[in-house]
């Protein structure tokens, strides 16, 4: 398959990790561990969700933290009702 591996995790599954977490923010590595991707494979997915306003992030230099937005919560609810 040219261009990299196929995406095997839905956006709603990634967002659900944030909803289920007891922590208000997650590191890229924590999300990567949950979905079974590398940090490098996870980062573009998180940036893509942030570009759609489903996640927000803050870069602390060497570490980025991510959190779920209200739009992200709505996306999950809509996905569950489909």
C-alpha positions in Angstrom: 0.0 0.0 0.0 1.8 3.2 -1.1 1.7 6.2 1.1 1.7 4.6 4.5 -0.5 2.3 6.5 -4.2 2.3 6.3 -6.0 4.1 9.1 -7.6 1.4 11.3 -8.9 3.6 14.0 -11.9 5.9 13.5 -11.8 9.5 14.6 -14.7 8.8 17.1 -12.6 6.1 18.7 -9.7 8.5 19.3 -12.0 11.1 20.7 -13.6 8.5 23.0 -10.2 8.0 24.6 -10.4 11.6 25.8 -14.0 11.3 27.0 -13.2 8.1 29.0 -10.0 9.5 30.5 -10.0 10.7 34.1 -7.3 13.2 33.1 -8.5 16.5 31.6 -5.5 16.4 29.1 -3.5 13.6 27.4 -0.1 13.4 26.0 0.4 12.2 22.4 2.1 9.0 23.8 -0.9 8.2 26.0 -3.2 8.3 23.0 -0.7 6.3 20.9 -0.6 3.6 23.5 -4.4 3.3 23.5 -4.7 3.0 19.7 -1.6 0.9 19.1 0.1 3.5 16.9 3.5 5.1 17.2 3.8 8.7 18.4 4.7 9.6 14.9 1.6 7.8 13.5 -0.7 9.4 16.1 0.5 13.0 15.9 -1.0 13.7 12.4 -4.3 12.2 13.5 -4.4 14.4 16.5 -3.5 17.5 14.5 -6.2 16.6 12.0 -8.8 16.4 14.8 -7.5 19.8 16.1 -7.8 21.3 12.6 -11.5 20.3 12.7 -11.8 21.9 16.2 -12.6 18.5 17.8 -9.4 18.7 19.9 -7.3 21.5 21.3 -3.6 21.4 22.1 -0.9 23.2 23.9 2.8 22.8 23.1 5.1 22.9 26.1 8.3 22.7 24.1 9.1 19.0 24.0 5.6 17.9 25.0 2.1 18.5 23.5 -1.0 18.1 25.6 -4.4 17.5 24.0 -8.0 17.9 25.3 -11.5 17.3 23.9 -13.5 20.3 22.8 -17.3 20.8 23.1 -17.4 20.1 19.3 -15.5 16.9 19.9 -18.1 15.8 22.5 -20.9 16.6 20.0 -19.0 14.6 17.3 -18.9 11.5 19.6 -22.6 11.9 20.4 -23.5 12.1 16.8 -21.3 9.1 15.9 -23.1 7.1 18.6 -26.5 7.9 17.3 -25.7 6.8 13.7 
